[in-house]
Amino acid sequence: MGEACKQLVFIVIDGLDASGKSTQALRLCNFLKTKRKTVYLRIHPSKDNFLGVKAKQFLYLKGKSAHLASALFYMLDVIRSILLYSWRKYDYIIFVRYLMGTAYLPSPLDRIAYHFFACIVPTSNFMFFLDVHPEEADRRIRQARSKMEMFESLEELKRVRHKALSLASTDKWRILNANKPMEDIEKEITKTL
């Protein structure tokens, strides 16, 4: 018989700001490439298109309209990525920030948007939520950034974490303790694959 069709593995890495999402995605990408796998990595909000750039710009503003605009542009950026990239021929596609962006919306819109998008966008058995304590996320943010986004206060991190964990518990997310060393989290992710 001919060569078996390769099956795409879709991986999502999500979590609070400063939970290590991009770091873990890059580490996973490098790990898979050492195994001679083709990998496509997409980090949201993206820097290569209008929607992602606008989402990022609104994150530095204040007020309800900026809040809703950042969420709307973020979701459109993710949908754009799905439409443009999910069909490509890779062994693995890794999306950083995906469905959990809905946790930043006001209640009850967060739950409505999450369940709506979870029904229409691809999901996976490899969806990782990196759970970091808000105090640790706040410490990392203050140590690494000179300019803060609207959701990067301790109060906002606590609020969003509570909502995101609630959403993650209703679906097939694997919740990982992101307070651990990077190497330990990386091992947990790679052993799951």
The 8 nearest C-alpha neighbors of each residue, nearest first, counted from 0:
[[1, 2, 3, 4, 5, 6, 7, 90],
 [2, 0, 3, 4, 5, 6, 88, 7],
 [1, 3, 4, 0, 5, 6, 90, 7],
 [4, 2, 5, 1, 0, 6, 7, 90],
 [5, 3, 6, 2, 1, 7, 90, 88],
 [4, 6, 3, 7, 90, 89, 2, 88],
 [5, 7, 4, 8, 90, 89, 91, 3],
 [6, 8, 90, 91, 89, 9, 5, 92],
 [9, 7, 91, 90, 92, 10, 6, 123],
 [8, 10, 92, 91, 123, 93, 7, 11],
 [11, 9, 93, 125, 126, 92, 94, 8],
 [10, 12, 126, 94, 93, 95, 127, 13],
 [13, 11, 127, 95, 20, 128, 126, 96],
 [12, 14, 96, 128, 95, 20, 127, 129],
 [15, 13, 129, 128, 18, 130, 20, 16],
 [14, 16, 18, 17, 160, 131, 130, 156],
 [15, 17, 18, 14, 136, 151, 140, 19],
 [18, 16, 136, 19, 140, 139, 15, 20],
 [17, 19, 15, 131, 16, 20, 129, 14],
 [18, 20, 22, 17, 21, 23, 177, 129],
 [21, 19, 23, 22, 18, 12, 13, 24],
 [20, 22, 24, 23, 19, 25, 95, 42],
 [21, 23, 19, 25, 20, 24, 26, 181],
 [24, 22, 26, 20, 25, 21, 27, 19],
 [25, 23, 21, 27, 26, 22, 28, 20],
 [24, 26, 28, 22, 27, 23, 21, 29],
 [25, 27, 23, 29, 28, 24, 30, 22],
 [28, 26, 30, 24, 25, 29, 23, 31],
 [27, 29, 25, 31, 26, 30, 24, 32],
 [30, 28, 32, 26, 27, 31, 25, 33],
 [29, 31, 27, 33, 28, 32, 26, 34],
 [32, 30, 34, 28, 33, 29, 36, 27],
 [31, 33, 35, 36, 29, 34, 30, 28],
 [32, 34, 30, 35, 31, 29, 36, 28],
 [35, 33, 31, 32, 36, 30, 29, 37],
 [36, 34, 32, 33, 31, 37, 30, 38],
 [37, 35, 32, 31, 34, 90, 38, 33],
 [36, 38, 90, 89, 91, 32, 35, 39],
 [39, 37, 91, 92, 89, 90, 36, 28],
 [38, 40, 92, 93, 91, 41, 89, 37],
 [41, 39, 93, 92, 94, 38, 42, 28],
 [40, 42, 94, 93, 95, 43, 39, 45],
 [43, 41, 95, 45, 94, 44, 40, 96],
 [44, 42, 45, 96, 95, 41, 77, 51],
 [43, 45, 51, 73, 42, 55, 54, 76],
 [46, 44, 51, 43, 47, 42, 48, 52],
 [45, 47, 52, 51, 48, 44, 49, 43],
 [48, 46, 45, 51, 49, 52, 50, 44],
 [47, 49, 50, 51, 46, 52, 45, 76],
 [48, 50, 52, 51, 53, 47, 46, 76],
 [51, 49, 76, 53, 72, 52, 48, 54],
 [50, 52, 45, 44, 54, 76, 53, 49],
 [51, 53, 49, 55, 54, 46, 50, 56],
 [52, 54, 56, 50, 55, 51, 49, 57],
 [55, 53, 69, 72, 51, 73, 57, 52],
 [54, 56, 58, 52, 53, 57, 51, 44],
 [57, 55, 53, 58, 54, 59, 52, 60],
 [56, 58, 69, 60, 59, 65, 54, 55],
 [59, 57, 55, 148, 56, 149, 60, 69],
 [58, 60, 148, 57, 149, 56, 61, 147],
 [61, 59, 57, 58, 65, 149, 62, 56],
 [62, 60, 65, 149, 59, 63, 66, 58],
 [61, 63, 65, 64, 66, 60, 149, 67],
 [62, 64, 66, 65, 67, 61, 68, 105],
 [63, 65, 67, 66, 62, 68, 61, 69],
 [66, 64, 68, 57, 63, 62, 67, 61],
 [67, 65, 63, 64, 69, 68, 62, 70],
 [66, 68, 70, 64, 69, 65, 71, 63],
 [69, 67, 65, 71, 70, 66, 64, 72],
 [68, 70, 54, 57, 72, 66, 67, 71],
 [71, 69, 73, 67, 68, 72, 74, 66],
 [70, 72, 68, 74, 73, 69, 67, 75],
 [71, 73, 54, 75, 50, 69, 74, 70],
 [72, 74, 70, 76, 54, 71, 75, 44],
 [75, 73, 77, 71, 76, 72, 70, 78],
 [74, 76, 78, 72, 77, 73, 79, 71],
 [75, 77, 73, 79, 50, 51, 74, 78],
 [78, 76, 80, 74, 79, 75, 81, 73],
 [79, 77, 75, 81, 80, 76, 82, 74],
 [80, 78, 76, 82, 77, 81, 75, 83],
 [79, 81, 77, 83, 78, 82, 84, 76],
 [82, 80, 78, 85, 79, 84, 83, 77],
 [83, 81, 79, 80, 84, 78, 85, 86],
 [84, 82, 80, 81, 79, 85, 86, 87],
 [83, 85, 86, 80, 81, 87, 82, 79],
 [84, 86, 81, 87, 83, 82, 80, 92],
 [85, 87, 84, 88, 83, 82, 81, 89],
 [88, 86, 85, 84, 89, 83, 39, 92],
 [87, 89, 86, 90, 7, 37, 85, 91],
 [90, 88, 37, 91, 38, 87, 7, 39],
 [89, 91, 7, 37, 36, 38, 8, 6],
 [92, 90, 8, 38, 89, 7, 9, 39],
 [91, 93, 39, 9, 38, 40, 10, 8],
 [94, 92, 10, 40, 11, 9, 41, 39],
 [95, 93, 41, 11, 42, 40, 96, 10],
 [94, 96, 42, 12, 13, 11, 43, 41],
 [97, 95, 13, 43, 94, 12, 100, 99],
 [96, 98, 99, 100, 95, 94, 77, 13],
 [99, 97, 100, 101, 113, 96, 117, 116],
 [100, 98, 101, 102, 97, 163, 13, 96],
 [99, 101, 102, 98, 103, 97, 96, 70],
 [100, 102, 99, 109, 103, 104, 113, 112],
 [103, 101, 109, 163, 100, 104, 99, 162],
 [102, 104, 101, 100, 159, 105, 109, 70],
 [103, 105, 109, 102, 101, 108, 106, 70],
 [104, 106, 108, 109, 107, 103, 102, 67],
 [107, 105, 108, 109, 104, 110, 102, 111],
 [106, 108, 109, 110, 105, 111, 104, 112],
 [107, 109, 106, 111, 110, 105, 112, 104],
 [110, 108, 104, 101, 102, 112, 106, 107],
 [111, 109, 113, 112, 108, 107, 114, 106],
 [110, 112, 108, 114, 113, 109, 115, 107],
 [113, 111, 115, 109, 110, 114, 108, 116],
 [112, 114, 110, 116, 115, 111, 101, 117],
 [115, 113, 117, 111, 116, 112, 110, 118],
 [114, 116, 112, 118, 113, 117, 111, 119],
 [115, 117, 119, 118, 113, 114, 120, 112],
 [118, 116, 114, 115, 119, 120, 113, 122],
 [119, 117, 116, 115, 120, 114, 121, 122],
 [118, 120, 116, 117, 115, 121, 114, 122],
 [121, 119, 117, 116, 118, 122, 81, 78],
 [122, 120, 119, 123, 117, 118, 81, 9],
 [123, 121, 120, 117, 124, 126, 9, 11],
 [122, 124, 125, 126, 9, 10, 121, 11],
 [123, 125, 126, 171, 122, 172, 10, 9],
 [126, 124, 10, 123, 127, 11, 9, 172],
 [125, 127, 11, 172, 10, 124, 123, 173],
 [128, 126, 173, 12, 172, 174, 11, 13],
 [127, 129, 174, 13, 14, 130, 173, 175],
 [130, 128, 14, 175, 177, 18, 174, 13],
 [131, 129, 177, 176, 175, 128, 14, 174],
 [130, 132, 177, 178, 18, 133, 136, 129],
 [131, 133, 135, 134, 136, 130, 178, 177],
 [132, 134, 136, 156, 135, 157, 137, 131],
 [135, 133, 137, 132, 136, 138, 153, 156],
 [134, 136, 138, 132, 137, 133, 139, 131],
 [137, 135, 133, 139, 17, 138, 134, 140],
 [136, 138, 134, 140, 135, 139, 153, 133],
 [139, 137, 135, 141, 136, 140, 142, 134],
 [140, 138, 142, 136, 137, 141, 143, 17],
 [141, 139, 137, 143, 142, 138, 144, 136],
 [142, 140, 138, 139, 143, 144, 137, 145],
 [141, 143, 139, 140, 138, 144, 145, 137],
 [144, 142, 140, 141, 139, 145, 138, 17],
 [145, 143, 146, 140, 141, 142, 147, 139],
 [144, 146, 147, 143, 141, 142, 140, 148],
 [147, 145, 144, 148, 59, 141, 140, 143],
 [148, 146, 151, 149, 145, 144, 59, 140],
 [147, 149, 59, 58, 151, 150, 146, 60],
 [148, 150, 58, 151, 59, 61, 60, 147],
 [151, 149, 155, 148, 152, 156, 58, 103],
 [152, 150, 148, 149, 147, 156, 155, 153],
 [151, 153, 155, 154, 150, 156, 137, 149],
 [152, 154, 156, 155, 137, 157, 133, 151],
 [153, 155, 157, 152, 156, 158, 151, 133],
 [156, 154, 158, 152, 150, 157, 153, 159],
 [155, 157, 153, 159, 133, 158, 154, 160],
 [158, 156, 160, 154, 155, 133, 159, 153],
 [157, 159, 155, 161, 156, 160, 154, 162],
 [158, 160, 162, 156, 161, 157, 102, 163],
 [161, 159, 163, 157, 162, 158, 156, 164],
 [160, 162, 158, 164, 159, 163, 157, 165],
 [161, 163, 165, 159, 160, 164, 102, 166],
 [164, 162, 166, 160, 102, 165, 161, 159],
 [165, 163, 167, 166, 161, 162, 160, 168],
 [164, 166, 162, 163, 168, 167, 161, 169],
 [165, 167, 163, 164, 169, 168, 162, 170],
 [168, 166, 164, 169, 172, 165, 170, 163],
 [167, 169, 165, 166, 170, 164, 172, 171],
 [170, 168, 166, 167, 165, 171, 172, 164],
 [169, 171, 167, 168, 172, 166, 117, 173],
 [172, 170, 124, 173, 126, 169, 167, 168],
 [173, 171, 126, 167, 127, 170, 174, 128],
 [172, 174, 127, 128, 126, 175, 171, 125],
 [173, 175, 128, 127, 172, 129, 130, 176],
 [176, 174, 129, 130, 177, 128, 173, 127],
 [175, 177, 130, 178, 129, 179, 131, 174],
 [178, 176, 131, 130, 129, 179, 175, 18],
 [177, 179, 131, 176, 180, 132, 135, 130],
 [180, 178, 177, 176, 181, 183, 184, 182],
 [179, 181, 182, 183, 184, 178, 177, 185],
 [182, 180, 184, 183, 185, 179, 23, 177],
 [181, 183, 185, 180, 184, 186, 179, 187],
 [184, 182, 186, 185, 180, 181, 187, 179],
 [185, 183, 187, 181, 186, 182, 188, 180],
 [184, 186, 182, 188, 183, 187, 181, 189],
 [187, 185, 183, 189, 184, 188, 190, 182],
 [188, 186, 184, 185, 190, 189, 183, 191],
 [187, 189, 185, 191, 186, 190, 184, 192],
 [188, 190, 186, 192, 191, 187, 185, 27],
 [189, 191, 192, 187, 188, 186, 185, 184],
 [192, 190, 189, 188, 187, 125, 186, 173],
 [191, 189, 190, 188, 125, 8, 187, 10]]
